[in-house]
Amino acid sequence: MLIRDLAWLLTVAEHEHVTEASYALGVSQPTLSRALARMEDELGVRLFERAADGVHPTPYGDLVVGAAADVVARYAQLVDELASALDPETGVVRLAFLDSIASSLVPQLLRDFHERYPRVRVLLSQEPGHEMLRDLMSGAADLAIMSARPEGAFGWHPVQEDTLVLVVPPRHRYAGRKRVRLTDLADEELVTTPLGFGYRTLLDGLLRAADVAPTISFESQDLATIEGLVAAGLGVAIVPEMFAGASGTVGIPIASSAARRTIGLTWRLDRDLPPPAARFRDFVVDTWK
């Protein structure tokens, strides 16, 4: 059954005359009569009683007319909502991003975009990298800001590079050092993110390249929480430099050029972005170089 047929049904119910309804709709009377017959066959009930003065809904017809009015109205609302969502000037961008950039990069980027396009709404979801990939694949997110370019058919534009440092409690034996090597962590208890998180993958690769396998003492999804656990004396951690010292830890540079993470904007390449999301992507690519 087509939405068009339901709309035609409502016109027939309004005019209570097939010929007048066909004239109002701009279709032939036989075409309209066939559409009504199809609906009656599909629903298994007679919708209209024919009379000398036209047609009148049966009790079942009244029920169907009421439901058809709801369906047609909801469909019209859906069309309007989609038109609004897809309008590059007033639509919606669905953006996922990492917890660790929630108070730094993301607010600055959104401020700049809002100044340029104040009528575009951005729906935000704050989640780890593996969940962002899932949302990109399902369509729940149009764009994502994450660390490390994902494998596969994804676009990528770097927007920030973070230096990684070792954070230790103030009285730790390394607290007075100007630099540490990754091999210095061999006997340390490390606080880090859980397995499966993008940051953990980055950190494991960094330590594996240095042939270091420290003991994992605690795991947390949040880098700010990790820094707080270190301040409480529960281990040491490698975090982006911006987190060092927030809870009283001491940040120490790491003697490795690989101790960095790149934050970038990513999107799927195997389908077109909605116009508002494409506008957001183009804005970031053009202005965040």
C-alpha positions as CSV (number, residue, x, y, z in Angstrom):
1,M,0.0,0.0,0.0
2,L,1.4,3.4,-1.0
3,I,1.4,6.6,1.0
4,R,-0.1,8.1,-2.2
5,D,-3.1,5.7,-2.0
6,L,-3.7,6.6,1.6
7,A,-3.7,10.3,0.6
8,W,-6.2,9.6,-2.2
9,L,-8.3,7.7,0.3
10,L,-8.5,10.8,2.5
11,T,-9.5,12.9,-0.5
12,V,-12.4,10.5,-1.4
13,A,-13.5,10.6,2.3
14,E,-13.5,14.3,2.2
15,H,-15.5,14.7,-1.0
16,E,-17.6,11.6,-0.5
17,H,-17.6,11.4,-4.3
18,V,-15.1,9.5,-6.5
19,T,-15.5,11.7,-9.5
20,E,-15.1,14.9,-7.5
21,A,-12.1,13.5,-5.7
22,S,-10.5,12.4,-8.9
23,Y,-10.9,15.9,-10.3
24,A,-9.4,17.4,-7.1
25,L,-6.4,15.0,-7.3
26,G,-5.9,15.5,-11.0
27,V,-6.2,11.7,-11.8
28,S,-8.7,9.8,-13.8
29,Q,-11.7,8.3,-12.1
30,P,-10.8,4.8,-13.2
31,T,-7.3,5.2,-11.8
32,L,-8.7,6.3,-8.4
33,S,-11.3,3.6,-8.4
34,R,-8.6,0.9,-9.0
35,A,-6.5,2.4,-6.1
36,L,-9.5,2.1,-3.8
37,A,-10.2,-1.5,-5.0
38,R,-6.5,-2.4,-4.3
39,M,-6.8,-1.1,-0.8
40,E,-10.0,-2.9,-0.1
41,D,-8.4,-6.2,-1.4
42,E,-5.3,-5.7,0.7
43,L,-7.2,-4.9,3.9
44,G,-10.0,-7.4,3.2
45,V,-12.8,-5.0,4.0
46,R,-15.1,-2.7,2.1
47,L,-14.1,0.9,2.7
48,F,-17.0,2.8,1.1
49,E,-20.6,2.2,0.4
50,R,-21.8,3.4,-3.0
51,A,-24.9,5.5,-2.9
52,A,-26.9,7.7,-5.4
53,D,-25.2,10.9,-4.0
54,G,-21.7,9.5,-4.0
55,V,-19.8,7.2,-1.5
56,H,-19.8,7.1,2.3
57,P,-17.3,5.3,4.6
58,T,-18.3,2.1,6.2
59,P,-17.6,1.6,9.9
60,Y,-14.4,-0.2,8.8
61,G,-13.7,2.7,6.4
62,D,-14.0,5.2,9.2
63,L,-11.3,3.2,11.1
64,V,-9.0,3.1,8.0
65,V,-9.6,6.8,7.2
66,G,-8.5,7.8,10.8
67,A,-5.4,5.6,10.6
68,A,-4.6,6.9,7.1
69,A,-4.8,10.5,8.3
70,D,-2.2,9.7,11.0
71,V,0.1,7.9,8.6
72,V,-0.1,10.7,5.9
73,A,0.5,13.4,8.5
74,R,3.5,11.5,10.0
75,Y,5.0,10.9,6.5
76,A,4.7,14.6,5.7
77,Q,6.4,15.4,9.0
78,L,9.2,13.0,8.2
79,V,9.7,14.6,4.8
80,D,9.9,18.0,6.5
81,E,12.4,16.7,9.1
82,L,14.6,15.1,6.5
83,A,14.6,18.2,4.4
84,S,15.7,20.2,7.5
85,A,18.3,17.7,8.5
86,L,19.8,17.5,5.0
87,D,19.8,21.3,4.5
88,P,23.5,22.4,4.6
89,E,22.5,25.7,6.1
90,T,20.1,24.5,8.8
91,G,20.6,20.7,9.0
92,V,22.2,18.3,11.6
93,V,25.7,16.9,11.9
94,R,26.2,13.8,14.0
95,L,29.7,13.9,15.4
96,A,31.4,11.4,17.6
97,F,34.6,12.2,19.5
98,L,37.1,10.9,22.1
99,D,36.6,11.6,25.8
100,S,40.1,12.9,26.0
101,I,39.5,15.8,23.7
102,A,36.1,16.8,25.2
103,S,37.4,19.8,27.0
104,S,40.0,21.0,24.6
105,L,39.9,20.4,20.8
106,V,36.2,19.8,20.4
107,P,34.9,23.0,22.0
108,Q,37.4,25.1,20.0
109,L,36.5,23.4,16.7
110,L,32.7,23.7,17.4
111,R,33.1,27.4,18.4
112,D,34.8,28.1,15.1
113,F,32.3,26.2,13.0
114,H,29.3,27.8,14.8
115,E,30.7,31.2,14.1
116,R,30.7,30.4,10.4
117,Y,27.4,28.3,10.3
118,P,25.3,29.3,13.3
119,R,22.1,27.6,12.0
120,V,23.6,24.1,11.7
121,R,23.1,21.8,14.7
122,V,25.8,19.4,15.8
123,L,24.7,16.3,17.8
124,L,27.6,15.1,19.9
125,S,28.4,11.6,21.2
126,Q,31.4,11.1,23.4
127,E,32.8,7.5,23.2
128,P,35.9,5.4,22.7
129,G,37.4,4.8,19.3
130,H,36.0,1.3,18.7
131,E,32.5,2.5,19.4
132,M,32.9,5.4,17.0
133,L,33.9,3.0,14.2
134,R,30.7,1.0,14.9
135,D,28.6,4.1,14.8
136,L,30.2,5.3,11.5
137,M,29.5,1.9,10.0
138,S,25.9,1.8,11.2
139,G,25.3,5.4,10.2
140,A,24.6,6.5,13.8
141,A,27.5,9.0,13.3
142,D,28.4,11.0,10.2
143,L,31.9,12.0,11.3
144,A,34.3,11.1,14.1
145,I,37.3,12.7,15.8
146,M,39.6,10.0,16.9
147,S,43.3,9.0,17.3
148,A,44.9,7.1,14.4
149,R,43.4,6.7,11.0
150,P,41.1,3.7,10.9
151,E,41.9,0.9,8.4
152,G,39.6,0.5,5.4
153,A,37.6,3.0,3.3
154,F,37.8,6.0,5.6
155,G,38.8,9.6,4.9
156,W,41.2,11.2,7.3
157,H,42.3,14.7,8.1
158,P,44.8,15.3,11.0
159,V,43.7,18.2,13.2
160,Q,46.0,17.9,16.3
161,E,49.2,16.1,17.3
162,D,49.8,15.4,21.0
163,T,53.1,14.9,22.7
164,L,52.9,11.9,25.2
165,V,54.6,12.2,28.5
166,L,55.1,10.0,31.5
167,V,53.2,11.1,34.6
168,V,54.4,10.0,38.1
169,P,53.4,10.9,41.6
170,P,55.4,13.8,43.1
171,R,57.6,11.6,45.3
172,H,58.3,9.0,42.6
173,R,62.0,8.3,42.0
174,Y,61.7,9.7,38.4
175,A,59.9,12.9,39.5
176,G,63.1,15.0,39.3
177,R,64.2,13.7,35.9
178,K,64.2,15.9,32.8
179,R,63.6,12.9,30.5
180,V,62.8,9.2,30.7
181,R,63.3,6.3,28.3
182,L,60.6,3.8,27.6
183,T,62.9,1.1,28.9
184,D,62.7,2.8,32.3
185,L,59.2,1.5,32.6
186,A,60.1,-2.1,32.7
187,D,59.7,-2.5,36.4
188,E,56.8,0.0,36.8
189,E,53.1,-0.5,37.4
190,L,51.3,1.2,34.6
191,V,47.8,2.7,34.7
192,T,46.2,2.8,31.2
193,T,43.1,2.3,29.2
194,P,41.4,-1.1,28.6
195,L,42.3,-3.5,25.8
196,G,40.4,-2.7,22.6
197,F,40.6,1.1,23.1
198,G,42.5,3.0,20.4
199,Y,44.7,4.7,23.0
200,R,45.7,1.3,24.5
201,T,46.5,0.0,21.0
202,L,48.8,3.1,20.5
203,L,50.4,2.6,23.8
204,D,51.0,-1.1,23.4
205,G,52.6,-0.6,20.1
206,L,54.9,2.1,21.5
207,L,56.0,-0.2,24.4
208,R,56.3,-3.3,22.2
209,A,58.6,-1.4,19.9
210,A,60.8,-0.6,22.9
211,D,60.6,-4.2,24.0
212,V,59.0,-3.2,27.3
213,A,56.1,-5.1,29.0
214,P,55.2,-3.3,32.3
215,T,52.7,-4.6,34.8
216,I,49.2,-3.1,34.3
217,S,47.9,-2.0,37.7
218,F,44.6,-0.3,36.8
219,E,42.6,0.4,33.7
220,S,40.2,3.3,33.0
221,Q,38.5,4.6,29.9
222,D,39.2,8.2,30.9
223,L,42.6,9.7,30.7
224,A,41.8,12.3,33.3
225,T,40.9,9.5,35.7
226,I,44.2,7.7,34.9
227,E,46.1,10.9,35.8
228,G,44.2,11.0,39.1
229,L,45.0,7.4,39.9
230,V,48.7,8.2,39.3
231,A,48.5,11.2,41.6
232,A,47.1,8.8,44.3
233,G,50.2,6.7,44.0
234,L,48.6,3.7,42.1
235,G,51.2,3.6,39.4
236,V,52.6,5.6,36.5
237,A,51.0,6.4,33.1
238,I,51.7,7.7,29.7
239,V,49.3,10.4,28.8
240,P,49.0,13.4,26.4
241,E,51.0,16.3,27.8
242,M,47.8,18.3,28.5
243,F,46.8,15.9,31.3
244,A,50.1,16.1,33.2
245,G,49.9,17.9,36.5
246,A,46.1,18.2,36.7
247,S,45.9,16.3,39.9
248,G,49.4,17.0,41.2
249,T,51.3,14.5,39.1
250,V,54.7,15.3,37.5
251,G,55.0,15.1,33.7
252,I,58.3,13.9,32.3
253,P,59.2,14.0,28.6
254,I,59.8,10.7,26.9
255,A,63.0,10.1,25.0
256,S,61.2,8.8,21.9
257,S,60.1,10.5,18.7
258,A,57.3,7.9,18.5
259,A,55.7,9.2,21.8
260,R,53.0,11.1,20.0
261,R,49.4,10.6,19.0
262,T,47.6,12.2,16.1
263,I,44.0,13.3,16.4
264,G,42.0,13.5,13.2
265,L,38.6,13.8,11.6
266,T,37.4,10.6,9.8
267,W,34.4,9.7,7.7
268,R,33.3,6.8,5.4
269,L,34.4,7.0,1.8
270,D,32.0,4.3,0.5
271,R,29.0,6.6,0.7
272,D,28.2,10.3,0.4
273,L,28.0,12.4,3.5
274,P,24.7,14.3,4.2
275,P,25.2,17.9,3.0
276,P,25.5,19.3,6.6
277,A,28.2,16.7,7.5
278,A,30.0,17.4,4.2
279,R,30.0,21.1,5.1
280,F,31.5,20.4,8.5
281,R,34.1,18.1,7.0
282,D,35.1,20.7,4.4
283,F,35.2,23.4,7.0
284,V,37.6,21.4,9.1
285,V,39.8,20.4,6.2
286,D,40.0,24.0,5.0
287,T,40.6,25.7,8.3
288,W,42.4,23.1,10.5
289,K,45.6,22.4,8.6
